[in-house]
C-alpha cells in the first residue's frame, strides 16, 4: 500500500495544477514555464532519492509530491510547444518523436534499475539515477529557451508578427517567408483566463473522458506490471503440497547450520519438484537474533522474530535474508525480477519504435477517433487474456504496446483540433488534470482490489483494467458519431488552413447534444 501511495501523492497535485500550468503557459509562454517546471521536477527527484537512502517514507512522499508539482505541467508545456512549432505541419509526427524518446527512457529504467538495485549499490543507487536524468532535462529546457528566443529575434529583424506559423518556419527553415500582418497578441480580446475551459465543447470533453479511462488501464498497469508478471508467470507461489524438512530453520545461507533443509512432498515424502517459475519454500517461522552470527553487523535489524513467516516479511535487500537465511529465495527472486523487467519493457519498446511512423501516418490519413476506438478494443482483449490465461505474457504485452502507441498517436494531436488556438495550453492542462484524477484514484483502487483478493493481482485487478478499456471503447463510439455530425474534423486529414477549431465548432457540438 505504501508503494501505491507513492503514485497517488504524485497525482494528487496534478488534479489541479495542470489547469494553472496550462493557463500560465498561455499567459507567459511555454519555454519559460518549461524551465520552471523542470526545476521543480529535479528538486522532487533529489528529495525522493534522499528519502530512499534514509528509508523514510515521509521524505519519499514529499519528494514524489514535489516531483508531481512540476511533472505534469512540464508535459503540458512540452505539448504546447510542439503544437505551436508544428501547427498544421506534421504535429502528430512531432508528438510521436517526443513520445518515442520518453518510452526509450522507460525502457532504460525497466532494464537498468533492477540491475543496479540487485548490485552492491542497492536500491538507493538505482534511485539516484533519477536526479542525474532530471538535471539533464533541466539543461534541455534552458536550451529550448535559447532556441525559441533566437527564432523570435529572427522574426523581429524581418519585421514580421511573431505568430506560431512564422515561428515554426523560423525554427525549421532559413529563408522562410514572413507575413506583415500587424496583430497584437496581447490584446484584451486574446487574454486567457483559467475559467475559459467552460467554453470548450462536447468533443473536447469526450476526448478528456476517453483519456481518463484508457490511460487508467495503461499507466496503472505499468506501475504494477512487475508484480503481475511475477505472480502470473515468473515467480509463482511455492507449491502448497510441499514442506521443509526443518520448517523453523533457514533454507540456505551461512545460518543454515551445515544441514540440508530440502523441500519434501506432503504425500510421498520424496523430494518436491519445484518448477523454475515457482518460488522456493520459505521457513514457516524464524526466531534469530544478532548473537547467532559474527556477521550480524551487516543486518538491518537486531532480531528477526516471525512466528508465521510470509513472503511479505522477506526483504531481499537485507543481508540477513539474501546472504544469511534465505539466499535461494532471494537469488531466484532477483533473477525473476530482472526477467520481468525485460518483458514489461515490450510495450515501451514498441511505443518507442512505432510512435514517430504512427504519428506521420495519422498526419497523412487522419482517422483519429476511429484509431482511438480500435486501440481501446485491443486493450480490452489484452487484459482479458492476462486475466483468464496463464500463457506467455509476451503476446498480450505486444498488444498493449500496439494499442498504447496507436492511442497516444491520436489522442494528444486531437486536442488542438477541438479548441480555439489561444486556449491550447489551457486545454492540455484540463485534460492532464482529469487524467491525473484517474492516476490518483486507480492505484488506490488497485491496491484495495489486490488486498481484497488475498494479496493477489490475478484475476480481479486485470478484470478492473479490462472494464476501463471497455469504457474506452464506448466513449470512442460516441466520439466517432459526434465527429461524423460535425464534418469529420478528427477523422479527417489536417491541413494548414484547417488545423484549428474555430469558435463555431464548440457551438455545433452543443447544438447537436442539446435537447
NUTOR-847241 format. One line per field, with one value per residue (C-alpha): residue number from 1; residue in one letter; z negated, y negated, x. Coordinates in nm, 2 decimals, m for minus. Example, Ala and Ser with C-alpha at 12.3 -4.5 7.8 and 13.67 -1.06 7.14 Angstrom:
2
pos <- c(1 / 2)
code <- c(A / S)
zz <- c(m0.78 / m0.71)
yy <- c(0.45 / 0.11)
xx <- c(1.23 / 1.37)
//
This chain:
515
pos <- c(1 / 2 / 3 / 4 / 5 / 6 / 7 / 8 / 9 / 10 / 11 / 12 / 13 / 14 / 15 / 16 / 17 / 18 / 19 / 20 / 21 / 22 / 23 / 24 / 25 / 26 / 27 / 28 / 29 / 30 / 31 / 32 / 33 / 34 / 35 / 36 / 37 / 38 / 39 / 40 / 41 / 42 / 43 / 44 / 45 / 46 / 47 / 48 / 49 / 50 / 51 / 52 / 53 / 54 / 55 / 56 / 57 / 58 / 59 / 60 / 61 / 62 / 63 / 64 / 65 / 66 / 67 / 68 / 69 / 70 / 71 / 72 / 73 / 74 / 75 / 76 / 77 / 78 / 79 / 80 / 81 / 82 / 83 / 84 / 85 / 86 / 87 / 88 / 89 / 90 / 91 / 92 / 93 / 94 / 95 / 96 / 97 / 98 / 99 / 100 / 101 / 102 / 103 / 104 / 105 / 106 / 107 / 108 / 109 / 110 / 111 / 112 / 113 / 114 / 115 / 116 / 117 / 118 / 119 / 120 / 121 / 122 / 123 / 124 / 125 / 126 / 127 / 128 / 129 / 130 / 131 / 132 / 133 / 134 / 135 / 136 / 137 / 138 / 139 / 140 / 141 / 142 / 143 / 144 / 145 / 146 / 147 / 148 / 149 / 150 / 151 / 152 / 153 / 154 / 155 / 156 / 157 / 158 / 159 / 160 / 161 / 162 / 163 / 164 / 165 / 166 / 167 / 168 / 169 / 170 / 171 / 172 / 173 / 174 / 175 / 176 / 177 / 178 / 179 / 180 / 181 / 182 / 183 / 184 / 185 / 186 / 187 / 188 / 189 / 190 / 191 / 192 / 193 / 194 / 195 / 196 / 197 / 198 / 199 / 200 / 201 / 202 / 203 / 204 / 205 / 206 / 207 / 208 / 209 / 210 / 211 / 212 / 213 / 214 / 215 / 216 / 217 / 218 / 219 / 220 / 221 / 222 / 223 / 224 / 225 / 226 / 227 / 228 / 229 / 230 / 231 / 232 / 233 / 234 / 235 / 236 / 237 / 238 / 239 / 240 / 241 / 242 / 243 / 244 / 245 / 246 / 247 / 248 / 249 / 250 / 251 / 252 / 253 / 254 / 255 / 256 / 257 / 258 / 259 / 260 / 261 / 262 / 263 / 264 / 265 / 266 / 267 / 268 / 269 / 270 / 271 / 272 / 273 / 274 / 275 / 276 / 277 / 278 / 279 / 280 / 281 / 282 / 283 / 284 / 285 / 286 / 287 / 288 / 289 / 290 / 291 / 292 / 293 / 294 / 295 / 296 / 297 / 298 / 299 / 300 / 301 / 302 / 303 / 304 / 305 / 306 / 307 / 308 / 309 / 310 / 311 / 312 / 313 / 314 / 315 / 316 / 317 / 318 / 319 / 320 / 321 / 322 / 323 / 324 / 325 / 326 / 327 / 328 / 329 / 330 / 331 / 332 / 333 / 334 / 335 / 336 / 337 / 338 / 339 / 340 / 341 / 342 / 343 / 344 / 345 / 346 / 347 / 348 / 349 / 350 / 351 / 352 / 353 / 354 / 355 / 356 / 357 / 358 / 359 / 360 / 361 / 362 / 363 / 364 / 365 / 366 / 367 / 368 / 369 / 370 / 371 / 372 / 373 / 374 / 375 / 376 / 377 / 378 / 379 / 380 / 381 / 382 / 383 / 384 / 385 / 386 / 387 / 388 / 389 / 390 / 391 / 392 / 393 / 394 / 395 / 396 / 397 / 398 / 399 / 400 / 401 / 402 / 403 / 404 / 405 / 406 / 407 / 408 / 409 / 410 / 411 / 412 / 413 / 414 / 415 / 416 / 417 / 418 / 419 / 420 / 421 / 422 / 423 / 424 / 425 / 426 / 427 / 428 / 429 / 430 / 431 / 432 / 433 / 434 / 435 / 436 / 437 / 438 / 439 / 440 / 441 / 442 / 443 / 444 / 445 / 446 / 447 / 448 / 449 / 450 / 451 / 452 / 453 / 454 / 455 / 456 / 457 / 458 / 459 / 460 / 461 / 462 / 463 / 464 / 465 / 466 / 467 / 468 / 469 / 470 / 471 / 472 / 473 / 474 / 475 / 476 / 477 / 478 / 479 / 480 / 481 / 482 / 483 / 484 / 485 / 486 / 487 / 488 / 489 / 490 / 491 / 492 / 493 / 494 / 495 / 496 / 497 / 498 / 499 / 500 / 501 / 502 / 503 / 504 / 505 / 506 / 507 / 508 / 509 / 510 / 511 / 512 / 513 / 514 / 515)
code <- c(X / X / X / X / X / X / X / X / X / X / X / X / X / X / X / X / X / X / X / X / X / X / X / X / X / X / X / X / X / X / X / X / X / X / X / X / X / X / X / X / X / X / X / X / X / X / X / X / X / X / X / X / X / X / X / X / X / X / X / X / X / X / X / X / X / X / X / X / X / X / X / X / X / X / X / X / X / X / X / X / X / X / X / X / X / X / X / X / X / X / X / X / X / X / X / X / X / X / X / X / X / X / X / X / X / X / X / X / X / X / X / X / X / X / X / X / X / X / X / X / X / X / X / X / X / X / X / X / X / X / X / X / X / X / X / X / X / X / X / X / X / X / X / X / X / X / X / X / X / X / X / X / X / X / X / X / X / X / X / X / X / X / X / X / X / X / X / X / X / X / X / X / X / X / X / X / X / X / X / X / X / X / X / X / X / X / X / X / X / X / X / X / X / X / X / X / X / X / X / X / X / X / X / X / X / X / X / X / X / X / X / X / X / X / X / X / X / X / X / X / X / X / X / X / X / X / X / X / X / X / X / X / X / X / X / X / X / X / X / X / X / X / X / X / X / X / X / X / X / X / X / X / X / X / X / X / X / X / X / X / X / X / X / X / X / X / X / X / X / X / X / X / X / X / X / X / X / X / X / X / X / X / X / X / X / X / X / X / X / X / X / X / X / X / X / X / X / X / X / X / X / X / X / X / X / X / X / X / X / X / X / X / X / X / X / X / X / X / X / X / X / X / X / X / X / X / X / X / X / X / X / X / X / X / X / X / X / X / X / X / X / X / X / X / X / X / X / X / X / X / X / X / X / X / X / X / X / X / X / X / X / X / X / X / X / X / X / X / X / X / X / X / X / X / X / X / X / X / X / X / X / X / X / X / X / X / X / X / X / X / X / X / X / X / X / X / X / X / X / X / X / X / X / X / X / X / X / X / X / X / X / X / X / X / X / X / X / X / X / X / X / X / X / X / X / X / X / X / X / X / X / X / X / X / X / X / X / X / X / X / X / X / X / X / X / X / X / X / X / X / X / X / X / X / X / X / X / X / X / X / X / X / X / X / X / X / X / X / X / X / X / X / X / X / X / X / X / X / X / X / X / X / X / X / X / X / X / X / X / X / X / X / X / X / X / X / X / X / X / X / X / X / X / X / X / X / X / X / X / X / X / X / X / X / X)
zz <- c(0.00 / m0.08 / 0.27 / 0.45 / 0.23 / 0.39 / 0.72 / 0.56 / 0.39 / 0.73 / 0.89 / 0.62 / 0.70 / 1.07 / 1.03 / 1.01 / 1.10 / 1.48 / 1.50 / 1.37 / 1.55 / 1.88 / 1.81 / 1.72 / 2.05 / 2.24 / 2.05 / 2.01 / 2.28 / 2.29 / 2.29 / 1.98 / 1.80 / 1.92 / 1.73 / 1.41 / 1.42 / 1.50 / 1.19 / 0.97 / 1.11 / 1.04 / 0.68 / 0.63 / 0.77 / 0.53 / 0.23 / 0.33 / 0.36 / 0.02 / m0.13 / 0.02 / m0.11 / m0.46 / m0.44 / m0.52 / m0.37 / m0.48 / m0.28 / 0.02 / 0.02 / 0.00 / 0.29 / 0.50 / 0.42 / 0.52 / 0.83 / 0.92 / 0.87 / 1.19 / 1.39 / 1.55 / 1.60 / 1.77 / 2.01 / 2.08 / 2.17 / 2.39 / 2.58 / 2.62 / 2.76 / 3.01 / 3.12 / 3.17 / 3.36 / 3.58 / 3.62 / 3.93 / 4.02 / 3.90 / 3.54 / 3.48 / 3.62 / 3.39 / 3.08 / 3.18 / 3.17 / 2.83 / 2.71 / 2.86 / 2.66 / 2.35 / 2.39 / 2.45 / 2.11 / 1.96 / 2.13 / 1.99 / 1.64 / 1.66 / 1.76 / 1.57 / 1.23 / 1.14 / 1.23 / 1.02 / 0.73 / 0.73 / 0.73 / 0.44 / 0.47 / 0.38 / 0.44 / 0.32 / 0.61 / 0.86 / 0.73 / 0.76 / 1.13 / 1.13 / 1.02 / 1.29 / 1.56 / 1.44 / 1.43 / 1.79 / 1.86 / 1.69 / 1.92 / 2.22 / 2.11 / 2.09 / 2.44 / 2.57 / 2.43 / 2.62 / 2.95 / 2.91 / 2.83 / 3.12 / 3.36 / 3.23 / 3.28 / 3.64 / 3.69 / 3.54 / 3.76 / 4.06 / 3.92 / 3.91 / 3.65 / 3.40 / 3.48 / 3.44 / 3.82 / 3.87 / 3.56 / 3.70 / 4.03 / 3.85 / 3.64 / 3.93 / 4.23 / 4.31 / 4.57 / 4.46 / 4.60 / 4.34 / 4.32 / 4.25 / 4.05 / 3.75 / 3.49 / 3.12 / 2.94 / 2.61 / 2.70 / 2.44 / 2.66 / 2.67 / 2.29 / 2.15 / 1.82 / 1.62 / 1.64 / 2.02 / 2.01 / 1.98 / 2.34 / 2.45 / 2.64 / 2.61 / 2.84 / 2.61 / 2.31 / 2.47 / 2.56 / 2.19 / 2.06 / 2.31 / 2.19 / 1.83 / 1.87 / 2.13 / 1.96 / 1.64 / 1.78 / 1.92 / 1.68 / 1.35 / 1.52 / 1.59 / 1.22 / 1.11 / 1.42 / 1.25 / 0.97 / 1.21 / 1.43 / 1.13 / 0.99 / 1.32 / 1.49 / 1.35 / 0.97 / 0.88 / 0.52 / 0.39 / 0.42 / 0.13 / 0.14 / 0.01 / m0.32 / m0.45 / m0.64 / m0.91 / m0.89 / m1.15 / m1.01 / m0.74 / m0.39 / m0.26 / m0.36 / m0.63 / m0.91 / m0.77 / m1.03 / m0.78 / m0.74 / m0.43 / m0.45 / m0.15 / m0.02 / m0.06 / 0.08 / m0.17 / m0.02 / 0.06 / m0.15 / 0.16 / 0.28 / 0.40 / 0.76 / 0.78 / 1.12 / 1.24 / 1.24 / 0.88 / 0.56 / 0.33 / m0.01 / m0.30 / m0.66 / m0.84 / m1.13 / m1.22 / m1.56 / m1.52 / m1.69 / m1.62 / m1.86 / m1.61 / m1.39 / m1.40 / m1.06 / m1.21 / m1.19 / m0.82 / m0.91 / m0.90 / m1.24 / m1.57 / m1.58 / m1.33 / m1.51 / m1.28 / m1.43 / m1.09 / m0.82 / m0.49 / m0.16 / m0.26 / m0.56 / m0.35 / m0.23 / 0.01 / m0.01 / m0.38 / m0.40 / m0.67 / m0.41 / m0.09 / m0.25 / m0.58 / m0.59 / m0.25 / 0.01 / 0.25 / 0.23 / 0.29 / 0.56 / 0.76 / 0.69 / 0.82 / 1.14 / 1.19 / 1.13 / 1.39 / 1.64 / 1.56 / 1.61 / 1.96 / 2.06 / 1.92 / 2.14 / 2.45 / 2.47 / 2.42 / 2.69 / 2.94 / 2.85 / 2.89 / 3.23 / 3.37 / 3.23 / 3.50 / 3.80 / 3.65 / 3.60 / 3.96 / 4.07 / 3.87 / 4.03 / 4.37 / 4.32 / 4.01 / 3.86 / 3.51 / 3.34 / 3.52 / 3.42 / 3.06 / 3.05 / 3.21 / 2.96 / 2.66 / 2.81 / 2.83 / 2.47 / 2.37 / 2.53 / 2.38 / 2.02 / 2.07 / 2.19 / 1.89 / 1.65 / 1.77 / 1.94 / 1.80 / 2.13 / 2.21 / 2.14 / 2.45 / 2.70 / 2.47 / 2.40 / 2.77 / 2.80 / 2.51 / 2.69 / 3.02 / 2.85 / 2.64 / 2.93 / 3.15 / 2.88 / 2.79 / 3.15 / 3.20 / 2.86 / 2.80 / 3.16 / 3.14 / 2.85 / 3.05 / 3.31 / 3.06 / 2.91 / 3.02 / 3.08 / 2.79 / 2.55 / 2.64 / 2.32 / 2.11 / 2.30 / 2.24 / 1.88 / 1.83 / 2.00 / 1.80 / 1.47 / 1.54 / 1.64 / 1.31 / 1.12 / 1.26 / 1.19 / 0.83 / 0.78 / 0.98 / 0.78 / 0.46 / 0.62 / 0.75 / 0.40 / 0.25 / 0.51 / 0.45 / 0.08 / 0.10 / 0.34 / 0.08 / 0.19 / 0.55 / 0.88 / 1.09 / 1.20 / 1.03 / 1.09 / 1.46 / 1.47 / 1.34 / 1.61 / 1.87 / 1.76 / 1.81 / 2.16 / 2.23 / 2.12 / 2.36 / 2.65 / 2.56 / 2.54 / 2.87 / 3.04 / 2.91 / 3.03 / 3.38 / 3.40 / 3.30 / 3.53 / 3.83 / 3.74 / 3.72 / 4.06 / 3.96 / 3.81 / 3.60 / 3.86 / 4.15 / 4.27 / 4.11 / 4.34 / 4.27 / 4.32 / 4.11 / 3.83 / 3.56 / 3.44 / 3.50 / 3.24 / 3.41 / 3.36 / 3.00 / 3.08 / 3.34 / 3.07 / 2.81 / 3.06 / 3.15 / 2.79 / 2.67 / 2.61)
yy <- c(0.00 / m0.24 / m0.17 / m0.25 / m0.56 / m0.70 / m0.71 / m0.87 / m1.16 / m1.23 / m1.25 / m1.45 / m1.79 / m1.72 / m1.70 / m2.09 / m2.22 / m2.15 / m2.38 / m2.66 / m2.53 / m2.54 / m2.88 / m3.00 / m2.86 / m3.05 / m3.37 / m3.37 / m3.14 / m2.77 / m2.78 / m2.99 / m2.77 / m2.46 / m2.57 / m2.64 / m2.31 / m2.12 / m2.28 / m2.16 / m1.81 / m1.80 / m1.91 / m1.64 / m1.37 / m1.47 / m1.46 / m1.12 / m0.98 / m1.12 / m0.95 / m0.62 / m0.65 / m0.72 / m0.47 / m0.74 / m0.70 / m1.06 / m1.21 / m0.98 / m1.10 / m1.46 / m1.40 / m1.24 / m1.53 / m1.79 / m1.59 / m1.59 / m1.97 / m2.01 / m1.69 / m1.70 / m2.08 / m2.01 / m1.78 / m2.05 / m2.29 / m2.04 / m1.96 / m2.33 / m2.40 / m2.11 / m2.21 / m2.57 / m2.48 / m2.22 / m2.37 / m2.22 / m2.07 / m1.71 / m1.77 / m1.40 / m1.30 / m1.56 / m1.44 / m1.08 / m1.16 / m1.31 / m1.00 / m0.77 / m0.94 / m0.92 / m0.55 / m0.49 / m0.64 / m0.39 / m0.10 / m0.22 / m0.24 / 0.11 / 0.28 / 0.07 / 0.02 / 0.39 / 0.45 / 0.16 / 0.24 / 0.60 / 0.50 / 0.39 / 0.04 / 0.15 / m0.03 / m0.36 / m0.37 / m0.30 / m0.59 / m0.84 / m0.78 / m0.99 / m1.32 / m1.28 / m1.24 / m1.52 / m1.76 / m1.67 / m1.76 / m2.10 / m2.17 / m2.08 / m2.32 / m2.60 / m2.51 / m2.53 / m2.89 / m2.98 / m2.83 / m2.99 / m3.34 / m3.31 / m3.23 / m3.52 / m3.76 / m3.65 / m3.72 / m4.07 / m4.15 / m4.07 / m4.30 / m4.02 / m3.92 / m3.66 / m3.41 / m3.04 / m2.98 / m3.21 / m3.07 / m2.72 / m2.84 / m3.04 / m2.74 / m2.49 / m2.70 / m2.96 / m3.16 / m3.14 / m3.40 / m3.64 / m3.78 / m4.15 / m4.15 / m4.38 / m4.17 / m4.24 / m3.90 / m4.07 / m4.25 / m4.23 / m4.00 / m3.74 / m3.74 / m3.39 / m3.32 / m3.00 / m2.98 / m2.97 / m2.59 / m2.64 / m2.75 / m2.40 / m2.19 / m1.83 / m1.70 / m1.81 / m1.66 / m1.33 / m1.32 / m1.40 / m1.12 / m0.88 / m0.98 / m0.93 / m0.57 / m0.45 / m0.58 / m0.44 / m0.09 / m0.16 / m0.36 / m0.20 / 0.14 / 0.03 / m0.06 / 0.30 / 0.49 / 0.64 / 0.78 / 0.91 / 1.08 / 1.23 / 1.37 / 1.49 / 1.62 / 1.58 / 1.62 / 1.81 / 1.91 / 2.22 / 2.54 / 2.58 / 2.96 / 2.94 / 2.87 / 2.82 / 3.09 / 2.83 / 2.57 / 2.34 / 2.33 / 2.12 / 2.27 / 2.15 / 1.92 / 1.91 / 1.96 / 2.30 / 2.47 / 2.70 / 2.92 / 2.96 / 2.84 / 2.99 / 2.94 / 3.27 / 3.38 / 3.39 / 3.71 / 3.92 / 3.77 / 3.76 / 3.45 / 3.20 / 3.09 / 2.71 / 2.55 / 2.30 / 2.04 / 2.11 / 1.96 / 2.19 / 2.27 / 2.04 / 2.14 / 2.13 / 1.94 / 1.76 / 1.66 / 1.54 / 1.25 / 1.08 / 1.31 / 1.60 / 1.48 / 1.26 / 1.12 / 0.97 / 0.62 / 0.62 / 0.70 / 0.43 / 0.54 / 0.68 / 0.95 / 1.14 / 1.29 / 1.41 / 1.68 / 1.71 / 1.60 / 1.48 / 1.37 / 1.00 / 1.04 / 1.13 / 0.82 / 0.93 / 0.61 / 0.70 / 0.91 / 1.13 / 1.26 / 1.26 / 1.39 / 1.55 / 1.72 / 1.74 / 1.69 / 1.94 / 1.75 / 1.41 / 1.52 / 1.66 / 1.36 / 1.13 / 1.33 / 1.33 / 0.96 / 0.88 / 1.11 / 0.95 / 0.61 / 0.70 / 0.84 / 0.55 / 0.32 / 0.47 / 0.21 / m0.07 / 0.07 / 0.10 / m0.26 / m0.40 / m0.24 / m0.29 / m0.64 / m0.85 / m0.65 / m0.62 / m1.00 / m1.05 / m0.81 / m0.99 / m1.32 / m1.16 / m0.97 / m1.12 / m0.86 / m0.98 / m0.89 / m0.55 / m0.46 / m0.56 / m0.32 / m0.03 / m0.08 / m0.07 / 0.26 / 0.41 / 0.31 / 0.49 / 0.81 / 0.78 / 0.75 / 1.03 / 1.25 / 1.16 / 1.23 / 1.57 / 1.72 / 1.84 / 1.84 / 1.64 / 1.27 / 1.17 / 1.16 / 0.97 / 0.71 / 0.68 / 0.60 / 0.35 / 0.18 / 0.15 / 0.02 / m0.23 / m0.36 / m0.40 / m0.57 / m0.81 / m0.89 / m1.02 / m1.15 / m1.43 / m1.57 / m1.57 / m1.82 / m2.13 / m2.04 / m2.08 / m2.42 / m2.77 / m2.82 / m3.06 / m2.80 / m2.53 / m2.54 / m2.56 / m2.26 / m2.05 / m2.15 / m2.05 / m1.71 / m1.64 / m1.74 / m1.50 / m1.23 / m1.27 / m1.23 / m0.88 / m0.83 / m0.93 / m0.71 / m0.40 / m0.29 / m0.31 / m0.11 / 0.15 / 0.17 / 0.23 / 0.49 / 0.66 / 0.67 / 0.79 / 1.06 / 1.21 / 1.01 / 1.14 / 0.94 / 1.22 / 1.21 / 0.93 / 0.64 / 0.74 / 0.75 / 0.39 / 0.28 / 0.46 / 0.27 / m0.06 / 0.04 / 0.13 / m0.21 / m0.35 / m0.16 / m0.30 / m0.66 / m0.61 / m0.51 / m0.83 / m1.03 / m0.89 / m0.95 / m1.31 / m1.36 / m1.24 / m1.50 / m1.78 / m1.72 / m1.47 / m1.71 / m1.43 / m1.16 / m1.39 / m1.50 / m1.81 / m2.09 / m2.41 / m2.61 / m2.38 / m2.28 / m2.46 / m2.45 / m2.78 / m2.93 / m2.78 / m2.42 / m2.40 / m2.56 / m2.29 / m2.02 / m2.18 / m2.23 / m1.86 / m1.74 / m2.00 / m1.87)
xx <- c(0.00 / 0.29 / 0.43 / 0.10 / 0.06 / 0.38 / 0.19 / m0.11 / 0.08 / 0.24 / m0.10 / m0.29 / m0.13 / m0.18 / m0.56 / m0.55 / m0.20 / m0.20 / m0.51 / m0.29 / 0.01 / m0.18 / m0.30 / 0.05 / 0.18 / m0.08 / m0.01 / 0.37 / 0.50 / 0.57 / 0.95 / 0.98 / 0.73 / 0.91 / 1.23 / 1.04 / 0.86 / 1.18 / 1.35 / 1.07 / 1.09 / 1.47 / 1.42 / 1.15 / 1.37 / 1.65 / 1.41 / 1.28 / 1.63 / 1.72 / 1.41 / 1.50 / 1.86 / 1.73 / 1.45 / 1.20 / 0.85 / 0.77 / 1.06 / 0.98 / 0.61 / 0.74 / 0.97 / 0.70 / 0.47 / 0.72 / 0.80 / 0.43 / 0.41 / 0.61 / 0.60 / 0.25 / 0.27 / 0.60 / 0.42 / 0.16 / 0.43 / 0.60 / 0.28 / 0.20 / 0.55 / 0.51 / 0.17 / 0.29 / 0.61 / 0.44 / 0.09 / m0.07 / 0.26 / 0.32 / 0.21 / 0.13 / 0.47 / 0.64 / 0.45 / 0.53 / 0.90 / 0.86 / 0.67 / 0.93 / 1.21 / 1.00 / 0.94 / 1.31 / 1.36 / 1.11 / 1.29 / 1.62 / 1.46 / 1.30 / 1.62 / 1.88 / 1.70 / 1.67 / 2.03 / 2.15 / 1.92 / 2.04 / 2.40 / 2.61 / 2.48 / 2.13 / 1.81 / 1.95 / 2.19 / 1.91 / 1.71 / 2.00 / 2.00 / 1.68 / 1.84 / 2.11 / 1.84 / 1.62 / 1.92 / 1.98 / 1.61 / 1.67 / 1.96 / 1.75 / 1.47 / 1.73 / 1.84 / 1.48 / 1.45 / 1.77 / 1.64 / 1.29 / 1.43 / 1.67 / 1.38 / 1.17 / 1.47 / 1.50 / 1.13 / 1.15 / 1.45 / 1.23 / 0.96 / 0.70 / 0.44 / 0.56 / 0.28 / 0.31 / 0.33 / 0.62 / 0.78 / 0.77 / 0.92 / 1.19 / 1.28 / 1.29 / 1.38 / 1.65 / 1.46 / 1.10 / 0.86 / 0.71 / 0.37 / 0.34 / 0.02 / 0.00 / m0.17 / m0.13 / m0.10 / m0.16 / m0.48 / m0.76 / m0.97 / m0.70 / m0.64 / m0.67 / m0.84 / m0.85 / m1.23 / m1.21 / m1.24 / m1.61 / m1.61 / m1.49 / m1.73 / m1.86 / m1.59 / m1.32 / m1.49 / m1.54 / m1.17 / m1.10 / m1.32 / m1.16 / m0.81 / m0.93 / m1.04 / m0.79 / m0.48 / m0.64 / m0.59 / m0.24 / m0.03 / m0.16 / m0.09 / 0.27 / 0.31 / 0.22 / 0.32 / 0.63 / 0.41 / 0.16 / 0.42 / 0.59 / 0.27 / 0.13 / 0.44 / 0.79 / 0.77 / 0.46 / 0.39 / 0.57 / 0.37 / 0.13 / 0.17 / 0.53 / 0.70 / 1.05 / 1.23 / 1.30 / 1.02 / 1.17 / 1.53 / 1.69 / 1.68 / 2.02 / 2.30 / 2.56 / 2.29 / 2.18 / 2.39 / 2.56 / 2.25 / 2.03 / 1.68 / 1.52 / 1.16 / 0.96 / 0.62 / 0.34 / 0.20 / 0.51 / 0.79 / 1.01 / 1.19 / 0.94 / 0.96 / 0.96 / 0.90 / 1.16 / 0.88 / 0.79 / 0.95 / 1.14 / 0.98 / 1.04 / 1.06 / 0.73 / 0.88 / 1.20 / 1.35 / 1.70 / 1.89 / 2.22 / 2.40 / 2.36 / 2.64 / 2.95 / 2.84 / 2.52 / 2.67 / 2.56 / 2.20 / 1.93 / 1.78 / 1.89 / 1.63 / 1.42 / 1.12 / 0.84 / 0.61 / 0.43 / 0.67 / 0.52 / 0.67 / 0.60 / 0.83 / 1.13 / 1.31 / 1.58 / 1.77 / 1.85 / 2.17 / 2.00 / 1.77 / 1.98 / 2.30 / 2.23 / 1.89 / 1.70 / 1.96 / 1.80 / 1.47 / 1.63 / 1.86 / 1.57 / 1.36 / 1.63 / 1.67 / 1.29 / 1.26 / 1.52 / 1.34 / 1.00 / 1.16 / 1.28 / 0.94 / 0.75 / 0.96 / 0.80 / 0.51 / 0.76 / 0.99 / 0.70 / 0.59 / 0.94 / 0.98 / 0.63 / 0.53 / 0.70 / 0.58 / 0.23 / 0.23 / 0.33 / 0.06 / m0.20 / m0.10 / m0.15 / m0.47 / m0.65 / m0.89 / m0.81 / m1.13 / m1.15 / m0.80 / m0.87 / m1.17 / m0.97 / m0.69 / m0.93 / m1.08 / m0.73 / m0.66 / m0.98 / m0.86 / m0.51 / m0.64 / m0.90 / m0.62 / m0.40 / m0.69 / m0.81 / m0.50 / m0.16 / 0.02 / 0.33 / 0.27 / 0.48 / 0.19 / m0.05 / 0.22 / 0.29 / m0.08 / m0.05 / 0.23 / 0.05 / m0.27 / m0.08 / 0.12 / m0.19 / m0.39 / m0.12 / m0.05 / m0.41 / m0.53 / m0.29 / m0.28 / m0.66 / m0.67 / m0.58 / m0.84 / m1.12 / m1.05 / m0.96 / m0.58 / m0.53 / m0.67 / m0.42 / m0.22 / m0.54 / m0.69 / m0.38 / m0.39 / m0.75 / m0.71 / m0.39 / m0.57 / m0.86 / m0.61 / m0.44 / m0.76 / m0.76 / m0.39 / m0.45 / m0.75 / m0.67 / m0.35 / m0.56 / m0.84 / m0.59 / m0.43 / m0.77 / m0.86 / m0.53 / m0.58 / m0.94 / m0.83 / m0.59 / m0.28 / m0.33 / m0.34 / m0.48 / m0.76 / m0.95 / m0.70 / m0.70 / m1.08 / m1.08 / m0.83 / m1.04 / m1.35 / m1.17 / m1.08 / m1.44 / m1.55 / m1.29 / m1.45 / m1.79 / m1.66 / m1.48 / m1.80 / m1.97 / m1.67 / m1.69 / m2.07 / m2.02 / m1.73 / m1.94 / m2.21 / m1.95 / m1.79 / m1.52 / m1.26 / m1.10 / m1.11 / m1.02 / m0.68 / m0.55 / m0.43 / m0.25 / m0.57 / m0.79 / m0.56 / m0.75 / m1.11 / m1.29 / m1.53 / m1.83 / m1.70 / m1.80 / m2.13 / m2.21 / m2.13 / m2.35 / m2.63 / m2.62 / m2.63 / m2.89 / m3.24)
//
